[in-house]
Amino acid sequence: MTTLDQGNVTRSRILAAARDLFAERGYAAVSLADIAAAVGLTKTAVAYHFHPKDRLAAEIIAPAADDLLALLGTGFPGHREFLRAFTAFAVRHRAVIRLLTEDIGGADDAPPGSPGEAIRELGRELFARLAGPDPSPDTRVRAWAALGAVRCGVARTVDMPAEIVEERLTAAAVAVFES
């Protein structure tokens, strides 16, 4: 194995450990030393690949962001298909969803240009796809409730089998939206 290949393997191991630790403990509670211990490296070795820690989060988030943009670019014949696809996306990336929603956040007071603002805007885009262009008050509530159920559900079930979570959350989101 070449030095380049070894570096790529090391980066992959670091990213996987960071993703798992962030999902388990939360972003703020995990240090580079914690990640280093999980992969059997020194903190300096981890910092060589990912310093500051924000670079780790950015690389973990990138594949989920690409998948979300693809989801938003897809036409769905109805709300059930959209909720099924959104739930499948959220379950597939649930460690990232937890990181984004609970640790980095999309708070209403996130400053312009911040990750929080970007997350909030993606949430609005998902809402618009589900609720339509001019939703009634009833549809607004049901759309936010369905999306929120998926978001919260995936963040709190990282330890459960993906198939069970996806099946149950899809059914719950559809039931909430159709209520």
Secondary structure, DSSP 8 states (H G I E B T S, - for coil): --HHHHHHHHHHHHHHHHHHHHHHH-STT--HHHHHHHHT--HHHHHHHS-SHHHHHHHHHHHHHHHHHHHHTS--SSHHHHHHHHHHHHHHTHHHHHIIIIII---TT--TTSHHHHHHHHHHHHHHHHH-SS--HHHHHHHHHHHHHHHHHHHT-TTS-HHHHHHHHHHHHHHHHH-
